[in-house]
Amino acid sequence: MLDDRSKILLKTLVERYIAEGQPVGSRTLSRASGLDLSAATIRNVMADLEELGLIASPHTSAGRIPTAKGYRLFVDTMLTVPRNLSPDEWAGDAREHLVADQPQRVITSAAQMLSNLSQFVGVVTAPRKSLVFRMIEFLRLGDKRVLVILVTPDGDVQNRVLFTARDYTQSELIEASNFLNAHYAGLTMEEMRERLRSEVDQLRGEIAVLMQAAVQVGSEALEEQSEQVVVSGERNLLTVQDFSHDMSSLRRLFDLFEQKTELMRLLEGSNRAEGVRIYIGGESQVVPYEELSVVSAPYEIDGRVVGTLGVIGPTRMAYDRMIEIVDITSRLVSNALSQK
C-alpha cells in the first residue's frame, strides 16, 4: 500500500510522462505535484517506487518512467475519466457512416473512427451471427460417422462430420432429421440448444445426444464463418515515438495485425466483461509486448453482446481519453446495429 504522498508523486509522474514522453526528474515532480517536499525526499520516494517495480530509471537519464505495473496501478486507482462528450454529441459526425442497414460499413467505419480519434490502431470484430437453419439432414457414413447437412434460409449449406459413440442406422437418422425439421426449423442454434436442454427428457436418449451434437457442430461452423476482425490505422504506429526507432518491435506488431485469429482471441475476452477493459503491457498474453496497451469494450445488438472493439497503442497513451473514445464508440455501434 502506498501512502498519499507516494500516490500523488506516482500519479504526477505518469501524467507528465504520458504528456511529454520524457523521463521525469525530481525537480519536475517537485514543481508539478504541488507538494512542499525537498529534492532529497522526492528521490527517496522515487527509490521506494522503483523498488516496488512501479517506475524504472532509463540508463540514459536521471529521470524515471512508469512500468506496466505502474500504469496498471495508475489506471485502477488514480484515473478519472471526464465525460466531455456524450453519444448524442458524437452522433452527428457518425450518423452518415454508421448506417443500420449496412452492418459491414458500420464495422469498418467504427474501426476508422477509433483510429482517427485515438491516432493509434482501431480494431473491431464483426458481429457474431445467429445461424438459423431451414433444414437439417443426417447421412450415415458408417463406422460411427454421420454427415450433418445444415441448410440456412438463404440457401447456404454447411457440412460437418460427426463422430458418434455408437453406430446409427439410416432410419434412426431420418427420424432425427424429421423431428428437428418439424419442431426446430427457423430457430437459431442458441434457441435450439436451449429448447433441447429443456426437452431432452422427452426424447429418446440416443436421438437427443445426436441432436445436441448436431447443434454443437452447427455452432462451430458459424464461429468459423464469423471470425473476422477489421483493423484500421496500423501506420499510425510508425509515428509513435516509443516505436519509431525500434524496427524489430514494429515488425512484430505488424505481424500481429496480420494474424487476425490472435486479435480475435484477445478481443473475445472483452465479450465477457461489462464496460471498458484495459490490458497493459504483457497482461493480455495475446499481445505480449511491454510497450503496448489495449483498451476494449463489447458492443451489442438489441441487448445481446455480439462483438468487441478497441484501440491498440503504446503503454504511454492518454488512458482517460482512450476509455472515453472506446466507451462512446461501442455505444454508437450498438445503437446503429440495433436500429430496425
C-alpha positions, 0 to 999 in steps of 0.5 A: 500500500502506498501512502498519499504522498507516494500516490500523488508523486506516482500519479504526477509522474505518469501524467507528465510522462504520458504528456511529454514522453520524457523521463521525469526528474525530481525537480519536475515532480517537485514543481508539478505535484504541488507538494512542499517536499525537498529534492532529497525526499522526492528521490527517496520516494522515487527509490521506494517506487522503483523498488516496488517495480512501479517506475524504472530509471532509463540508463540514459537519464536521471529521470524515471518512467512508469512500468506496466505495473505502474500504469496498471496501478495508475489506471485502477486507482488514480484515473478519472475519466471526464465525460466531455462528450456524450453519444448524442454529441458524437452522433452527428459526425457518425450518423452518415457512416454508421448506417443500420442497414449496412452492418459491414460499413458500420464495422469498418467505419467504427474501426476508422473512427477509433483510429482517427480519434485515438491516432493509434490502431482501431480494431473491431470484430464483426458481429457474431451471427445467429445461424438459423437453419431451414433444414437439417439432414443426417447421412450415415457414413458408417463406422460411427460417422454421420454427415450433418447437412445444415441448410440456412434460409438463404440457401447456404449449406454447411457440412460437418462430420460427426463422430458418434459413440455408437453406430446409427442406422439410416432410419434412426437418422431420418427420424432425427432429421424429421423431428428437428425439421418439424419442431426446430426449423427457423430457430437459431442454434442458441434457441435450439440448444436451449429448447433441447436442454429443456426437452431432452427428457422427452426424447429418446436418449440416443436421438437427443445426444445426436441432436445436441451434437448436431447443434454443437457442430452447427455452432462451430461452423458459424464461429468459423464463418464469423471470425473476422476482425477489421483493423484500421490505422496500423501506420499510425504506429510508425509515428509513435515515438516509443516505436519509431526507432525500434524496427524489430518491435514494429515488425512484430506488431505488424505481424500481429495485425496480420494474424487476425485469429490472435486479435480475435482471441484477445478481443473475445475476452472483452465479450465477457466483461461489462464496460471498458477493459484495459490490458497493459503491457504483457497482461493480455498474453495475446499481445505480449509486448511491454510497450503496448496497451489495449483498451476494449469494450463489447458492443451489442445488438438489441441487448445481446453482446455480439462483438468487441472493439478497441484501440491498440497503442503504446503503454504511454497513451492518454488512458482517460481519453482512450476509455472515453473514445472506446466507451462512446464508440461501442455505444454508437455501434450498438445503437446503429446495429440495433436500429430496425 
